[in-house]
Every structure is written in C-alpha cells, then in structure tokens.
Amino acid sequence: MIEHMFDTLTKGSSIQARLDEADLSDAELALMTEEAELSAPHEPTIPPEVAHIEPGIVLGAALSKIDIDALAGHDRVVVLAAHQRMASYYQAQVYASMASVADAVAEALGNDGETDLELVDDACSSEIRAALRLTRRAADSELSIARDFKTRLPAVWQDFASGRIDRRRANLILHRTNHLPIAQAQKVAHLALERASELTTGQLTALLRKLSVEADTEDAKHRYGNAVDERRVVLEPGTDGTAHLYLMDLPPDRAARIRDRIDSAARDLRTSGETRTMDQLRADFALDVLDPSVPHSQRKLRSGSLVMTVDLATLAGLAESSGDLGGYGPVISDIARRVAETSLSDEWRFVVTDAEHQPICAGITRRRPTAADRRTIETAFPTCTFPGCRIPSTRCDLDHITPWSDGGPTCWCNLAPLCRHDHRVRHGAGWSYRRTDAGCHEWTSPLGHRYSRDARAP
C-alpha cells in the first residue's frame, strides 16, 4: 500500500506538493518518508573520525572495511591521506624493529669492551640483510637510518610514527642534518618539524638548508669555502650512447645567473614554427656557446633577471642570516651581500625584508623598463603561488585571481604569479583560489579540498 501510494505521489509534480494534497495520517506520512529515504540512491560515506584517528590498529581496522572506489571524490582524498598515515606508522615500526634487532645481535656478541666494533656492526647489518633480502649496501644504509632515528633524532621518529610526516620527509631531515653536531641537528629538526607536514620535499629541503646555515654561520661559511675549492667539470657516459656534462660545486649566485641566461636565450629561440622543446633549446644554446667549433657570431648572450631576498640587518653586515636566491634557495650571508652590492651586466633584483620577513624595499642594480604591478607582485610573492611550486615569479605568468572575463580588475589585489604549468591547470582543470587577509593563497581543488600556500614558504 505504501509503495503504491509513494509511486502515485511522485509522478507528475513535486513530492512535497503531492504530499500536501494527499489525505494521509501522520503515521502513514512517517512510514512513507522512511521508506523513501531507504530506497533513494546514495553514495557511501566514511566515518568523519577517519580523518583524525591516530595511525594504528583502530585506523587500520576502519580502513580495511572501506571500498574507496565506491566513495565520492572528496572522501577518496580523505582515505588516501589516512592510508599514508598508516604507511608512515608501519615504516617507522620497521626502523624501530631494525634498531631493536641490532641491539639484540650486539648483546649476543657481548659488550665486554674487547669485541671488535666493526664486527658487531657487520653482524647487525648481516642479520637485517638476510631477514629482508637486502644487498649489503642497502642493509648498512637502512640500519644507519634506524639508529639515527633512535639515538640522534628521536623526535623525527615520533612524528614519523604518528603519521604527521612520511618516509620521504623523515629521511630528508636525517640526511640534511647529518653534518651538524647532535645538539644543533636536534634544534634544526625541531624547527623543521613545526612545518614539515605542510611543505613539499623541495620546500622542506630549502627550509633545512636555511636552518642549517643559520645554526652555525661560521661553520656554514667554512663548508661552503671547502666545497667551492673542489669545483670541477665532470663528463660521464649516458646509458644510450649520450654524454652527461656536469659543473659541480659552483658558487650559487654565478650558477643561477648562468642558468637564467640559458633559460632567457631558450625563450628567445622559441619562435613560431620552432619544434624543439624548452629543454632541447636550453641544451642546444649551451652547446652553441661552449662548443669551439660553432662560429662566435652564433653565440647569443642575453641578460637575465634574478631575485635575491635578504633581511636588512644582514645586508648591512649586522647579522649573518641566510639570503634566498630565486630559483635556487638559501645561500650564506656573504653571497647575499655580494649579489646585492655588486653591479653586474645582468639585471639583479633584490628584496629587503624586516625581522618578520615582510618586504619593505625592492630594487634593481641596472635600470630596465618594467611594469609596476609586476614588480610589486614579484616582490610580495617570490614564487608561483600554487601549493608546493617553487618556480620563481620572474618566470611566471601574472594570473587574474578573479578572471578578467568575469570582471576581475588588473591590479595588485587581483594578480598572482603562476608558472605556465599551474596556470594551465588552474583554468583547465577546475581549480580556484583566493587571497586571504594574511596574504596567503587558499586553493580549492576540483574535489573540494582546500590547500593554503603561504607567500613566505620556502
């Protein structure tokens, strides 16, 4: 009876209108509404706590009952993140188990002070090597990581095991601090962990370089000088009959200037009808410039434009904070001052910041006509504003946050730098974004998730 009544009511006009016209008791209405809700098609949903459960048995059990392909797109992203937390949890337990196995092997060999320590290390590594079917080198490397987690940077292991960071970020923090004394390494790791979960591995690498430089500026200068003394050119055969040519351990300001000059020349060469890719154009230009068999008249050189961000105290020689070289990352204070103070044939842009790293002044070492809006945008936002992208804003398009076709004005408040790739994704794949009062850019994905990009992120 109820099914027939429901079918009748839902034909021809709205359900609510037909219900209003029908002469039904309250009980019949309640029963019909309940049956309609049960029979209506719907997508499965996930328990809201899945996004917040700490990784472990409870989260693992919850995830094991979820068919991700049956979920709406938004929930699939939540499940993906939950699985990543579980993966981090289990990988951290593997490293903890490695360290524990090594302790057991060392105890079995005795600790009387006469045991060959190298033999103990080999025995520990061999046990792990045999159990996990690893090469000797891989077993040595993995055991070294496990021991660092346990004795050198236990806080990193804790964040790893809790799922706040994944294996890539945990190993990156270990690797980028292994040259520091343990106290400094722990301090750098503590500061990095405050932001690690929000950063891409590229951004985290830049942050770790900056923190490591500022942890001991004199040691950073010493290591920089030693590394530059080892600068060299290396030629290696490629696997397909090609060759790889490397310039190693160069001063970063000069290397960045060369890179930018090559990039600018490649863009000039990309005229209509050009079939070569940008990578091919860059490589061909470098070959033409360096190959002595190419006539000098064919060697085209063009000035580039780079950005150096440095705080005012460091620029004045009153502090030794690191600077940030656009497209490269943190550099020691000496390099930052050299770029700002030395007039080169190329255009060098610099940004002076206050103690809170907010821009207070910008300039160039050689005058060139440039749009005021672009200068302002590039000063305020040194990189592409898409989450995780580190392409310098000097090599980006200026995008209208509110599209010009929708009435968006062409002004500082409505412009943001986007690299060509992310510019295309923003307009072609359904992404949108807005600038917050704090100067960040909040992006919304096609699946409804929001991601924030801080202009001051590395």
Kinemage of the C-alpha trace (Angstrom):
@kinemage 1
@onewidth
@group {chain A} dominant
@subgroup {mainchain}
@vectorlist {calphas} color= white
{ca met a 1} P 0.000 0.000 0.000
{ca ile a 2} L 2.711 2.489 0.998
{ca glu a 3} L 4.816 1.656 -2.114
{ca his a 4} L 1.797 2.216 -4.394
{ca met a 5} L 0.962 5.459 -2.615
{ca phe a 6} L 4.565 6.681 -2.946
{ca asp a 7} L 4.711 5.858 -6.667
{ca thr a 8} L 1.465 7.726 -7.241
{ca leu a 9} L 2.543 10.779 -5.331
{ca thr a 10} L 5.935 11.093 -7.040
{ca lys a 11} L 4.593 11.170 -10.590
{ca gly a 12} L 3.918 14.392 -12.423
{ca ser a 13} L 4.719 17.007 -9.736
{ca ser a 14} L 6.975 17.580 -6.753
{ca ile a 15} L 6.850 15.149 -3.847
{ca gln a 16} L 6.106 17.898 -1.339
{ca ala a 17} L 3.212 19.266 -3.416
{ca arg a 18} L 1.586 15.836 -3.705
{ca leu a 19} L 2.083 15.157 -0.003
{ca asp a 20} L 0.308 18.402 0.766
{ca glu a 21} L -2.626 17.304 -1.404
{ca ala a 22} L -2.829 13.735 -0.061
{ca asp a 23} L -5.124 12.829 2.815
{ca leu a 24} L -2.672 10.767 4.918
{ca ser a 25} L -2.330 10.192 8.620
{ca asp a 26} L 0.854 11.243 10.438
{ca ala a 27} L 1.845 7.571 10.841
{ca glu a 28} L 1.448 6.914 7.109
{ca leu a 29} L 3.474 10.013 6.262
{ca ala a 30} L 6.296 8.984 8.615
{ca leu a 31} L 6.400 5.444 7.217
{ca met a 32} L 6.379 6.640 3.624
{ca thr a 33} L 9.171 9.159 4.272
{ca glu a 34} L 11.349 6.484 5.934
{ca glu a 35} L 10.872 4.062 3.025
{ca ala a 36} L 11.656 6.829 0.507
{ca glu a 37} L 14.930 7.624 2.287
{ca leu a 38} L 15.956 3.961 2.390
{ca ser a 39} L 15.172 3.398 -1.286
{ca ala a 40} L 16.827 6.609 -2.566
{ca pro a 41} L 20.219 6.025 -4.224
{ca his a 42} L 23.194 7.454 -2.311
{ca glu a 43} L 26.983 7.194 -2.220
{ca pro a 44} L 28.570 5.510 0.784
{ca thr a 45} L 30.239 7.873 3.221
{ca ile a 46} L 33.142 7.381 5.611
{ca pro a 47} L 33.082 7.958 9.366
{ca pro a 48} L 34.225 11.560 9.952
{ca glu a 49} L 36.803 10.393 12.509
{ca val a 50} L 38.826 8.637 9.760
{ca ala a 51} L 40.497 11.976 9.010
{ca his a 52} L 41.699 12.326 12.612
{ca ile a 53} L 42.355 8.844 14.042
{ca glu a 54} L 45.989 8.308 15.010
{ca pro a 55} L 47.530 5.524 12.903
{ca gly a 56} L 47.413 2.093 14.488
{ca ile a 57} L 45.072 -0.856 14.943
{ca val a 58} L 41.869 1.217 15.134
{ca leu a 59} L 42.551 3.191 11.953
{ca gly a 60} L 43.772 0.066 10.154
{ca ala a 61} L 40.545 -1.764 11.013
{ca ala a 62} L 38.413 1.163 9.850
{ca leu a 63} L 40.246 1.444 6.536
{ca ser a 64} L 40.027 -2.295 5.881
{ca lys a 65} L 36.220 -2.005 5.675
{ca ile a 66} L 36.170 0.866 3.177
{ca asp a 67} L 35.721 0.356 -0.560
{ca ile a 68} L 37.427 3.514 -1.810
{ca asp a 69} L 36.075 3.169 -5.358
{ca ala a 70} L 32.511 3.391 -4.018
{ca leu a 71} L 33.111 6.770 -2.329
{ca ala a 72} L 32.600 10.300 -3.564
{ca gly a 73} L 35.749 12.027 -4.809
{ca his a 74} L 36.124 14.209 -1.705
{ca asp a 75} L 36.097 11.181 0.629
{ca arg a 76} L 38.613 9.321 -1.540
{ca val a 77} L 41.171 12.026 -0.778
{ca val a 78} L 40.498 11.642 2.967
{ca val a 79} L 41.031 7.873 2.708
{ca leu a 80} L 44.215 8.383 0.683
{ca ala a 81} L 45.635 10.611 3.435
{ca ala a 82} L 44.620 8.058 6.091
{ca his a 83} L 46.401 5.246 4.227
{ca gln a 84} L 49.506 7.459 4.001
{ca arg a 85} L 49.434 7.919 7.783
{ca met a 86} L 49.192 4.154 8.206
{ca ala a 87} L 52.078 3.607 5.770
{ca ser a 88} L 54.227 6.055 7.769
{ca tyr a 89} L 53.282 4.309 11.003
{ca tyr a 90} L 54.309 0.878 9.704
{ca gln a 91} L 57.503 2.153 8.076
{ca ala a 92} L 58.505 3.793 11.367
{ca gln a 93} L 57.891 0.477 13.149
{ca val a 94} L 60.167 -1.253 10.624
{ca tyr a 95} L 63.011 1.122 11.502
{ca ala a 96} L 62.347 0.694 15.229
{ca ser a 97} L 62.456 -3.073 14.740
{ca met a 98} L 65.749 -2.812 12.846
{ca ala a 99} L 67.319 -0.901 15.717
{ca ser a 100} L 65.952 -3.432 18.203
{ca val a 101} L 67.290 -6.388 16.184
{ca ala a 102} L 70.690 -4.711 16.031
{ca asp a 103} L 70.641 -4.278 19.815
{ca ala a 104} L 69.857 -7.979 20.242
{ca val a 105} L 72.722 -9.003 17.931
{ca ala a 106} L 75.128 -6.717 19.786
{ca glu a 107} L 74.025 -8.160 23.135
{ca ala a 108} L 74.518 -11.696 21.845
{ca leu a 109} L 78.089 -10.864 20.804
{ca gly a 110} L 78.824 -9.424 24.235
{ca asn a 111} L 79.725 -5.940 25.379
{ca asp a 112} L 82.899 -6.502 27.349
{ca gly a 113} L 84.927 -3.780 25.631
{ca glu a 114} L 87.056 -6.275 23.742
{ca thr a 115} L 84.617 -7.084 20.962
{ca asp a 116} L 85.555 -5.725 17.541
{ca leu a 117} L 83.044 -2.891 16.981
{ca glu a 118} L 83.316 -3.193 13.215
{ca leu a 119} L 82.458 -6.874 13.517
{ca val a 120} L 79.420 -6.001 15.660
{ca asp a 121} L 78.201 -3.548 13.031
{ca asp a 122} L 78.705 -6.107 10.271
{ca ala a 123} L 76.868 -8.757 12.277
{ca cys a 124} L 73.901 -6.453 12.923
{ca ser a 125} L 73.695 -5.455 9.292
{ca ser a 126} L 74.021 -9.062 8.121
{ca glu a 127} L 71.064 -10.177 10.249
{ca ile a 128} L 68.863 -7.498 8.711
{ca arg a 129} L 70.278 -8.164 5.272
{ca ala a 130} L 69.371 -11.835 5.443
{ca ala a 131} L 65.937 -11.312 7.019
{ca leu a 132} L 64.770 -8.691 4.485
{ca arg a 133} L 66.703 -9.953 1.441
{ca leu a 134} L 68.666 -6.724 1.053
{ca thr a 135} L 72.033 -6.057 -0.517
{ca arg a 136} L 74.855 -5.406 1.914
{ca arg a 137} L 74.941 -1.718 0.999
{ca ala a 138} L 71.167 -1.353 1.410
{ca ala a 139} L 71.230 -3.112 4.780
{ca asp a 140} L 74.051 -0.853 6.013
{ca ser a 141} L 72.172 2.236 4.855
{ca glu a 142} L 68.828 1.203 6.365
{ca leu a 143} L 70.414 0.269 9.691
{ca ser a 144} L 72.199 3.630 9.813
{ca ile a 145} L 68.843 5.390 9.322
{ca ala a 146} L 67.220 3.247 12.026
{ca arg a 147} L 69.978 4.095 14.517
{ca asp a 148} L 69.731 7.807 13.704
{ca phe a 149} L 66.006 7.704 14.401
{ca lys a 150} L 66.594 6.008 17.743
{ca thr a 151} L 69.621 7.860 19.102
{ca arg a 152} L 70.176 11.053 17.113
{ca leu a 153} L 66.745 12.426 16.189
{ca pro a 154} L 64.046 10.556 18.142
{ca ala a 155} L 61.606 13.458 17.692
{ca val a 156} L 61.675 12.867 13.940
{ca trp a 157} L 60.822 9.211 14.513
{ca gln a 158} L 57.909 10.213 16.758
{ca asp a 159} L 56.380 12.427 14.064
{ca phe a 160} L 57.051 9.686 11.520
{ca ala a 161} L 55.313 7.027 13.616
{ca ser a 162} L 52.357 9.320 14.303
{ca gly a 163} L 51.816 9.858 10.572
{ca arg a 164} L 52.448 13.599 10.736
{ca ile a 165} L 55.306 13.197 8.225
{ca asp a 166} L 56.032 10.435 5.735
{ca arg a 167} L 59.189 8.463 4.994
{ca arg a 168} L 60.470 10.929 2.393
{ca arg a 169} L 60.314 13.868 4.790
{ca ala a 170} L 61.693 11.902 7.745
{ca asn a 171} L 64.696 10.668 5.744
{ca leu a 172} L 65.231 14.148 4.318
{ca ile a 173} L 65.520 15.669 7.789
{ca leu a 174} L 68.037 12.979 8.774
{ca his a 175} L 70.094 13.458 5.630
{ca arg a 176} L 70.122 17.259 5.710
{ca thr a 177} L 71.256 17.433 9.353
{ca asn a 178} L 73.832 14.626 9.474
{ca his a 179} L 76.716 17.100 9.080
{ca leu a 180} L 75.703 19.001 12.241
{ca pro a 181} L 76.654 18.225 15.848
{ca ile a 182} L 73.815 16.362 17.549
{ca ala a 183} L 72.594 19.347 19.606
{ca gln a 184} L 72.375 21.575 16.526
{ca ala a 185} L 70.840 18.773 14.481
{ca gln a 186} L 68.081 18.317 17.062
{ca lys a 187} L 67.408 22.066 17.128
{ca val a 188} L 67.163 22.245 13.327
{ca ala a 189} L 64.959 19.145 13.264
{ca his a 190} L 62.644 20.618 15.917
{ca leu a 191} L 62.154 23.802 13.867
{ca ala a 192} L 61.701 21.854 10.636
{ca leu a 193} L 59.099 19.534 12.157
{ca glu a 194} L 56.904 22.515 13.017
{ca arg a 195} L 56.261 22.986 9.292
{ca ala a 196} L 57.323 19.740 7.628
{ca ser a 197} L 53.816 18.347 7.204
{ca glu a 198} L 52.754 21.481 5.282
{ca leu a 199} L 55.702 21.552 2.850
{ca thr a 200} L 56.683 19.616 -0.235
{ca thr a 201} L 60.034 17.841 -0.133
{ca gly a 202} L 61.502 20.651 -2.255
{ca gln a 203} L 60.263 23.300 0.164
{ca leu a 204} L 61.447 21.242 3.141
{ca thr a 205} L 64.904 20.886 1.575
{ca ala a 206} L 65.134 24.664 1.200
{ca leu a 207} L 63.984 25.187 4.814
{ca leu a 208} L 66.539 22.673 6.128
{ca arg a 209} L 69.325 24.355 4.165
{ca lys a 210} L 68.337 27.716 5.626
{ca leu a 211} L 68.087 26.400 9.195
{ca ser a 212} L 71.385 24.513 8.895
{ca val a 213} L 73.174 27.612 7.609
{ca glu a 214} L 71.804 29.737 10.443
{ca ala a 215} L 72.506 27.096 13.109
{ca asp a 216} L 76.244 27.805 12.778
{ca thr a 217} L 77.035 30.557 10.268
{ca glu a 218} L 80.807 30.278 10.622
{ca asp a 219} L 80.735 26.515 10.023
{ca ala a 220} L 78.436 27.064 7.023
{ca lys a 221} L 80.898 29.551 5.524
{ca his a 222} L 83.773 27.141 6.150
{ca arg a 223} L 81.960 24.234 4.495
{ca tyr a 224} L 80.939 26.467 1.581
{ca gly a 225} L 84.546 27.565 1.003
{ca asn a 226} L 85.823 23.993 1.108
{ca ala a 227} L 83.152 22.849 -1.342
{ca val a 228} L 83.839 25.662 -3.825
{ca asp a 229} L 87.535 24.767 -3.678
{ca glu a 230} L 86.508 21.370 -5.074
{ca arg a 231} L 84.606 22.845 -8.064
{ca arg a 232} L 85.039 20.766 -11.183
{ca val a 233} L 83.622 19.663 -14.523
{ca val a 234} L 82.624 16.015 -14.874
{ca leu a 235} L 81.901 14.161 -18.121
{ca glu a 236} L 80.064 10.849 -17.832
{ca pro a 237} L 78.731 8.473 -20.497
{ca gly a 238} L 74.959 8.104 -20.681
{ca thr a 239} L 73.191 4.768 -20.927
{ca asp a 240} L 72.007 5.364 -24.516
{ca gly a 241} L 75.290 6.407 -26.098
{ca thr a 242} L 74.871 10.028 -24.988
{ca ala a 243} L 77.009 12.022 -22.540
{ca his a 244} L 76.317 13.934 -19.319
{ca leu a 245} L 78.300 17.092 -18.577
{ca tyr a 246} L 78.186 18.395 -15.000
{ca leu a 247} L 79.529 21.592 -13.449
{ca met a 248} L 79.932 20.712 -9.781
{ca asp a 249} L 80.186 22.806 -6.589
{ca leu a 250} L 79.944 26.231 -8.224
{ca pro a 251} L 79.194 29.482 -6.389
{ca pro a 252} L 75.368 29.509 -6.383
{ca asp a 253} L 74.982 33.131 -7.492
{ca arg a 254} L 77.092 32.571 -10.596
{ca ala a 255} L 75.430 29.228 -11.338
{ca ala a 256} L 71.972 30.796 -11.017
{ca arg a 257} L 72.963 33.647 -13.322
{ca ile a 258} L 74.202 31.182 -15.946
{ca arg a 259} L 71.029 29.100 -15.624
{ca asp a 260} L 68.845 32.164 -16.046
{ca arg a 261} L 70.803 33.365 -19.064
{ca ile a 262} L 70.398 29.973 -20.726
{ca asp a 263} L 66.676 29.993 -19.927
{ca ser a 264} L 66.191 33.509 -21.324
{ca ala a 265} L 68.058 32.617 -24.518
{ca ala a 266} L 65.962 29.480 -24.963
{ca arg a 267} L 62.757 31.525 -24.647
{ca asp a 268} L 64.020 33.929 -27.308
{ca leu a 269} L 64.697 30.999 -29.641
{ca arg a 270} L 61.195 29.597 -29.247
{ca thr a 271} L 59.708 31.474 -32.183
{ca ser a 272} L 56.775 30.428 -34.347
{ca gly a 273} L 57.482 27.186 -36.156
{ca glu a 274} L 60.074 26.053 -33.585
{ca thr a 275} L 59.617 22.332 -32.905
{ca arg a 276} L 62.240 21.853 -30.210
{ca thr a 277} L 61.156 21.657 -26.560
{ca met a 278} L 62.397 24.164 -23.992
{ca asp a 279} L 64.799 21.571 -22.556
{ca gln a 280} L 66.207 20.922 -26.032
{ca leu a 281} L 66.558 24.658 -26.673
{ca arg a 282} L 68.412 25.165 -23.377
{ca ala a 283} L 70.796 22.303 -24.127
{ca asp a 284} L 71.384 23.451 -27.730
{ca phe a 285} L 72.102 27.019 -26.634
{ca ala a 286} L 74.639 25.833 -24.047
{ca leu a 287} L 76.306 23.632 -26.676
{ca asp a 288} L 76.491 26.520 -29.161
{ca val a 289} L 78.095 28.805 -26.583
{ca leu a 290} L 80.660 26.309 -25.285
{ca asp a 291} L 81.497 24.334 -28.433
{ca pro a 292} L 84.594 25.905 -30.057
{ca ser a 293} L 83.542 24.594 -33.484
{ca val a 294} L 80.483 26.913 -33.517
{ca pro a 295} L 81.218 30.354 -35.036
{ca his a 296} L 81.293 33.132 -32.458
{ca ser a 297} L 78.593 35.064 -34.329
{ca gln a 298} L 76.092 32.335 -33.487
{ca arg a 299} L 76.670 32.591 -29.757
{ca lys a 300} L 73.761 34.652 -28.478
{ca leu a 301} L 74.011 36.017 -24.942
{ca arg a 302} L 71.215 37.804 -23.166
{ca ser a 303} L 70.984 39.231 -19.688
{ca gly a 304} L 68.660 37.541 -17.226
{ca ser a 305} L 66.805 38.664 -14.116
{ca leu a 306} L 67.230 37.060 -10.700
{ca val a 307} L 65.778 37.834 -7.274
{ca met a 308} L 67.749 37.893 -4.029
{ca thr a 309} L 65.757 38.170 -0.785
{ca val a 310} L 67.743 39.266 2.275
{ca asp a 311} L 66.899 40.936 5.576
{ca leu a 312} L 68.103 44.469 6.179
{ca ala a 313} L 70.409 43.582 9.100
{ca thr a 314} L 72.273 41.008 7.018
{ca leu a 315} L 72.533 43.391 4.063
{ca ala a 316} L 74.118 45.953 6.389
{ca gly a 317} L 76.561 43.394 7.807
{ca leu a 318} L 74.968 43.469 11.267
{ca ala a 319} L 73.649 39.896 11.108
{ca glu a 320} L 74.522 36.638 9.346
{ca ser a 321} L 71.096 35.345 8.333
{ca ser a 322} L 70.858 33.414 5.100
{ca gly a 323} L 69.539 35.008 1.933
{ca asp a 324} L 67.253 33.399 -0.624
{ca leu a 325} L 68.322 33.264 -4.248
{ca gly a 326} L 65.282 32.945 -6.506
{ca gly a 327} L 65.137 29.559 -8.220
{ca tyr a 328} L 67.938 28.158 -6.035
{ca gly a 329} L 67.109 28.647 -2.383
{ca pro a 330} L 69.034 29.632 0.781
{ca val a 331} L 72.587 30.959 0.431
{ca ile a 332} L 75.079 32.111 3.061
{ca ser a 333} L 75.067 35.776 4.054
{ca asp a 334} L 78.278 36.555 2.147
{ca ile a 335} L 76.652 35.512 -1.120
{ca ala a 336} L 73.510 37.530 -0.347
{ca arg a 337} L 75.574 40.679 0.270
{ca arg a 338} L 77.709 40.095 -2.811
{ca val a 339} L 74.661 39.849 -5.055
{ca ala a 340} L 73.073 42.976 -3.574
{ca glu a 341} L 76.236 45.068 -3.626
{ca thr a 342} L 77.913 44.082 -6.895
{ca ser a 343} L 76.738 45.667 -10.124
{ca leu a 344} L 76.784 43.101 -12.914
{ca ser a 345} L 75.974 43.335 -16.592
{ca asp a 346} L 72.772 41.421 -15.863
{ca glu a 347} L 69.751 42.815 -14.079
{ca trp a 348} L 69.734 41.778 -10.412
{ca arg a 349} L 66.653 42.376 -8.331
{ca phe a 350} L 66.807 42.397 -4.551
{ca val a 351} L 64.156 42.382 -1.837
{ca val a 352} L 64.914 43.754 1.624
{ca thr a 353} L 62.739 42.349 4.418
{ca asp a 354} L 62.104 43.251 8.027
{ca ala a 355} L 62.531 40.957 11.046
{ca glu a 356} L 59.207 39.285 10.224
{ca his a 357} L 60.417 38.608 6.662
{ca gln a 358} L 57.902 41.048 5.163
{ca pro a 359} L 59.146 43.006 2.091
{ca ile a 360} L 59.995 46.636 2.884
{ca cys a 361} L 62.063 47.587 -0.155
{ca ala a 362} L 62.857 46.252 -3.608
{ca gly a 363} L 65.198 47.399 -6.320
{ca ile a 364} L 67.415 46.526 -9.253
{ca thr a 365} L 71.135 47.015 -9.877
{ca arg a 366} L 70.568 48.034 -13.507
{ca arg a 367} L 67.575 50.019 -14.685
{ca arg a 368} L 65.234 48.364 -17.178
{ca pro a 369} L 61.632 49.328 -18.046
{ca thr a 370} L 59.252 47.045 -16.162
{ca ala a 371} L 55.572 47.145 -15.180
{ca ala a 372} L 54.960 48.475 -11.682
{ca asp a 373} L 52.311 45.858 -10.995
{ca arg a 374} L 54.660 43.025 -11.982
{ca arg a 375} L 57.445 44.440 -9.790
{ca thr a 376} L 55.087 44.658 -6.818
{ca ile a 377} L 53.718 41.138 -7.335
{ca glu a 378} L 57.175 39.595 -7.773
{ca thr a 379} L 58.365 41.339 -4.599
{ca ala a 380} L 55.444 40.184 -2.485
{ca phe a 381} L 55.276 36.652 -3.936
{ca pro a 382} L 58.752 35.378 -4.903
{ca thr a 383} L 57.459 32.093 -6.390
{ca cys a 384} L 54.454 30.618 -8.172
{ca thr a 385} L 51.579 30.664 -5.676
{ca phe a 386} L 50.252 27.153 -6.419
{ca pro a 387} L 50.723 24.822 -3.392
{ca gly a 388} L 54.267 23.462 -3.368
{ca cys a 389} L 55.528 25.146 -6.549
{ca arg a 390} L 58.908 26.920 -6.321
{ca ile a 391} L 59.242 28.371 -9.837
{ca pro a 392} L 60.483 31.990 -9.384
{ca ser a 393} L 57.791 34.582 -10.013
{ca thr a 394} L 60.083 36.304 -12.528
{ca arg a 395} L 59.484 33.285 -14.773
{ca cys a 396} L 55.718 33.104 -14.154
{ca asp a 397} L 52.588 34.456 -15.790
{ca leu a 398} L 50.527 37.003 -13.893
{ca asp a 399} L 47.102 35.458 -13.369
{ca his a 400} L 43.859 37.256 -12.564
{ca ile a 401} L 42.525 35.690 -9.337
{ca thr a 402} L 39.050 36.758 -10.403
{ca pro a 403} L 39.243 36.184 -14.152
{ca trp a 404} L 39.303 39.282 -16.332
{ca ser a 405} L 36.415 37.801 -18.339
{ca asp a 406} L 34.360 37.839 -15.108
{ca gly a 407} L 35.121 41.485 -14.424
{ca gly a 408} L 38.293 40.949 -12.387
{ca pro a 409} L 40.464 44.102 -12.354
{ca thr a 410} L 44.089 44.235 -13.480
{ca cys a 411} L 45.607 45.420 -10.212
{ca trp a 412} L 47.888 44.178 -7.427
{ca cys a 413} L 44.951 42.961 -5.346
{ca asn a 414} L 43.760 40.665 -8.143
{ca leu a 415} L 47.048 39.419 -9.640
{ca ala a 416} L 49.217 36.463 -8.596
{ca pro a 417} L 52.207 34.719 -10.227
{ca leu a 418} L 51.527 31.252 -11.662
{ca cys a 419} L 54.014 29.188 -13.627
{ca arg a 420} L 52.809 28.159 -17.081
{ca his a 421} L 52.005 24.589 -15.943
{ca asp a 422} L 49.945 25.637 -12.912
{ca his a 423} L 48.334 28.491 -14.848
{ca arg a 424} L 47.009 25.936 -17.341
{ca val a 425} L 45.845 23.607 -14.544
{ca arg a 426} L 44.084 26.450 -12.734
{ca his a 427} L 41.989 27.388 -15.771
{ca gly a 428} L 41.646 23.993 -17.419
{ca ala a 429} L 41.203 21.543 -14.530
{ca gly a 430} L 38.706 23.291 -12.277
{ca trp a 431} L 40.976 24.717 -9.551
{ca ser a 432} L 40.143 28.055 -7.925
{ca tyr a 433} L 41.862 30.229 -5.328
{ca arg a 434} L 41.603 33.400 -3.312
{ca arg a 435} L 44.000 35.629 -1.408
{ca thr a 436} L 43.414 35.723 2.338
{ca asp a 437} L 43.788 38.714 4.643
{ca ala a 438} L 47.101 37.249 5.818
{ca gly a 439} L 48.484 37.360 2.287
{ca cys a 440} L 48.259 33.590 1.732
{ca his a 441} L 46.575 31.961 -1.245
{ca glu a 442} L 43.891 29.412 -0.429
{ca trp a 443} L 43.312 26.940 -3.239
{ca thr a 444} L 40.249 24.718 -3.727
{ca ser a 445} L 40.650 21.514 -5.740
{ca pro a 446} L 38.046 20.069 -8.126
{ca leu a 447} L 37.220 17.502 -5.396
{ca gly a 448} L 36.505 20.228 -2.847
{ca his a 449} L 39.673 20.080 -0.706
{ca arg a 450} L 41.389 23.286 0.348
{ca tyr a 451} L 45.137 23.868 0.411
{ca ser a 452} L 46.838 27.014 1.698
{ca arg a 453} L 50.032 28.474 0.253
{ca asp a 454} L 51.988 30.931 2.402
{ca ala a 455} L 53.899 33.511 0.386
{ca arg a 456} L 56.814 33.076 2.793
{ca ala a 457} L 57.020 29.291 2.342
{ca pro a 458} L 60.473 28.158 1.144
